Amino acid sequence: MTEYFNFEADFVDALRCIPMQVRCKLDTCGIKLKLSDWHQMTILQRTTLVELPCSTATEIQFYQEHLQKLILELTGKPATKLPIEPHPPWMDSATVPPSLQEKAQEIGVTITLQNWEKLTPLRRFALLKLSRPGHENKNFPTVMAEFNLI
C-alpha cells in the first residue's frame, strides 16, 4: 500500500525527494540510496521503488537485489550496504523509544504507549527518522500533529 504523509505533499507528485515509505524499505533491506542517485532515476523507476513490497524475507531480498542492480546501472558503482537492524524499533509496538520520547517532550508532548501501539510501523518509522539527533527536525511537530499525537 502506498502511503504518503502530508509533510511530503510538496514533492510526491514528481517524487523529487525520497519518501518515507522508500526510506523505510532502504533501512529494511540495508541499502543506502543517495539523493543524487534517486534523481538519476526515471519517475517509473522511483514509482516502482515506492510500490514494490518489502516486508517478507523474499520481498526484502528482491527489493535489495532490484535496487542494487538499478544503482549499478545508473552510477556504475554498487550501492553502499548498511547494517540491517534485526529488531527495528519501529516494529516494536510495545516500547516507545526513549530518544523519541525525549524529542516529543521538547515540544511539550508525551507519547503514550497506547498511542504508539495504534501507529502503523511506517508512521513509527517516520517519527523515529524525524526525531534523530543531528537531523533537521522541522517536520517533527507537523508529523506529531498529523498522527494525532498533539
N, C-alpha and C positions, 0 to 999 in steps of 0.2 A: 504494500500500500504506500502511495506517495503522500507524504505529509510535509508541507512547508509551514513555517511559523510566520506570524505577522511581521516580525522584525526582518524577515528575509524577503518581504514583498517587493522591495525596490530593485531586487536583482534576479528574481526567479524566472521572469519571462525569458530572458536571454541566458539564464544560468551563468551570469557574469562571475559570481563567486561560488565557492564550493558550499552547497547547502549542508545543513546539519545531518541530514539523513545519509549523505555520502561520507561526511566526516566520521560518522559512527561506523559505517561499513569499513572505512580505512583502518580505524582502530581495531575493529573486529578481525580483519584479515592481516593486519600488521604491515601495511604499505604506507609509505609517506608519499603524498601527492603534492607537489609544489603547485602554487597558483599559476606560475608561468607554464607548467605542463598542462594544467587544466585549460588555460587559454589557447593552447595549441590544438585542442580537441574541437571537433565539429559539435554542433548542437546535438546531432543524433548520438554521437559518442557520449556526450555528457548526460543526455537523457537516459541512455542505456545504463550508465553507472547509477543513476538515480533509481531506475526501475528494477534492476537486477536484484533478486533476493540474496541475502547474505546472513542467514540465521543458522541453518543446519551445517554440519561439518562438510557435507558435499557442496552446498552452496558457497560456503566460505572459501573452500579450495578453488572452486570455479571462478569466483569473483577475483581472488588473488591472481590466478593464472591469467585471466582475461585482462586485468589491469596491468600486470607485468608485461604482457605482450604489447598492449596498447602503448605504454610508456616507452618501451624499447623501440617500437616502430616510429614514434613521434620524435624521440630525442636521440636515439642511437645509443642510449645508456640504460642499464637496468634500473628499476625503481629501488629506492632505499627501503630496506626492510626495517620494521620496527618491532620491538618485543610485543607480544600479544599478552595482555593481562588475562591470566587464567580465570580469575573471578572478578570481572569488571564491576565497579561499584554501582554503575547504572543498572545492572541486572539484579542487584540485591535490594529488593523492596522492603526488607526488614531492618535496614540500617541507614539512617540519614548520615552521610559522610560528614565528619566534624569540620572539614575545610569548607564545605558548602554551608553548613550551619553558621560558621563564623562570618562568611561573606553575607549571608542573609541578615545576620544581626547588625552588620554595618549600616544596613538601611532600615533597621528597626523591626525586623521580621524574624519570627521563629518558624521553621518548617517542622510541622508536627509529623510524627510517624504516620498518622492516618492520612495526611495529605501526600506524603512521599509514596505511600503504598498505592494511592489512586493514580499516580502518574504513570504513563507508559514508559518503557525503557528509553525510547528516543527522547522523551521530554526530560527524563532524569539525566540522560547524556548531555543534552543541551545546557541544562543548569550547571552541570559539573564543568563543562567546557568554558562556559561564560563566567565562571567564578574562580578560575585558576589564577594563582598569583602571577603577576607579570603579564597577564593577558589584558588587552583593552576590554574593560568590563562595562562599557557604556550601555550595552543592551541588557545587562543583567536585571535592572529594575523593570524594564519593559517586559521581559520574559516572565519575571515573577508575577507581574500583573496579568499577562496573557494566560498563564497557567492557574490563575485564581489563587495565588499564594499571598497576595497582598490584599 
